[in-house]
Amino acid sequence: MKSDRGIDRRLFKFCSNRTFHLDKPLRAMLVPFVIVGALLLAGCGKLSLNQLLGAQEPGVLSINPKKALIPASGFLDISGSGGFKPYTYENKTLKGTLDTATGKYVAPTSGELSGVTENIEIEVTDSLGSTVSAILTVFKPLILSPTSTTVKTGDSVNFSARGGVPSPNYDFYVNNVLEGSSPADWTYTFSLDGTFSVEAVDSLANRSVATITVLAFGGDLAIAVEQNYVPQGGSITVEAINPVGTHTFSIEPPGVGSFNDPNAITTTYNAPRIETVVTIVVEDSSSQTAAATVHVLSYVPDPLSLSPSSSIVDLGNSRTLMASGGFTPYTFWLEGDGMLTPHNLDSDKVFYHAPYYETTAWVWVEDAIGNKAKSMVNVNQG
């Protein structure tokens, strides 16, 4: 049946239906459907044959990631696949900033969040009007302090966690073993020497990591520093471990800062009001020496973080992760299956490439002074 303009009304009826889906596309059988579909859609001005054949991933439109956790001010690359290119992206929640052409999203700041967390909906639309959404949970960054310190065997360290989403407690892990829970502060006694990773974990699996160096009591002379950086004009505590007889603290280069008492077992180093790097040295009466490097900073940056801190990736897909805070340059590595490749332009970003089977992996980042953070990636069937 023809209309006044000579167009088959059945064709017009088909064209007015904007979207259709192939739930289980069979690539070997698509070619005849593609050709017929292109001819029909070309008749109503929706899509050219060239556009349809140029669709790199025909099939149901999807978005990657579907869900993700990112800290306030964090970064995430969102991408569409399937359907018909080009894609456009829309920030339905209107918080944070989104590049509508590329899907690059920057989360709102902590002060812009309406609560401890906020869900952000990002929608992708293909050239035929099909849509699908991702839900991003933005949270105030979880911070564990101290981020690093040196103690001796038998010493206790008081850790403080804040931010993230406790429910109502944070879980505390030492070398991946759950050791306790607390709503904020938690104390742990180190009975063995070595290097220990302490993590605070909230209810959304966000993690903040501290590195603790424990020196053997009764061993060689060593020096323990409260942390390996200090703001200009600030102070940190230093301690002599296992000195023989008397001992003295000194600074290299000389005169760059001072000690409250250079001969005390535990004393305070007072930093100068200039940005520099100093070496704190202790020497005992048997001529043993030990040293520690301390960075004197013009400002203390935000804690090191890696975003998204937790995400779901489809089998064989990739995810971009971005480090922020801490001290550049960054070093990335992978714990678990998959592969990491560097970003060609941005040294604060890295690509995680998922394997073609389900698994959980951890992407780690370490900054220039040894602070660490990590992100959990769950690889699932889409």
ABEGO torsion letter per residue (X at the ends): XBBAAGBBAAAAAAAABABBBBABBBAAAAAAAAAAAAAAAAAAGABBAAAAAABABBEBBBBOBABBBBBBGBBBBBBBBEEBOBBBBBBAAGBEBBBAAAGBBBBBBAAABABABBBBBBBBBBAAGBBBBBBBBBBBBBBBOBABBBBBBGBBBBBBBBEEBBOABBBBBBGGBBAEBBAABBBBBBABBEBBBBBBBBAAGBBBBBBBBBBBBGBBBBBBBABABBBBGBBBBBBBBGBBEBBBBBBOBBGBEBBABAABABBBBBBBABBBBBBBBBBBAAGBBBBBBBBBBABBBBBBBBOBABBBBBBGBBBBBBBBEEBOBBBBBBBEBEBBBBBAABAABBBBBBBABBBBBBBBBBBAAGBBBBBBBBBBBX
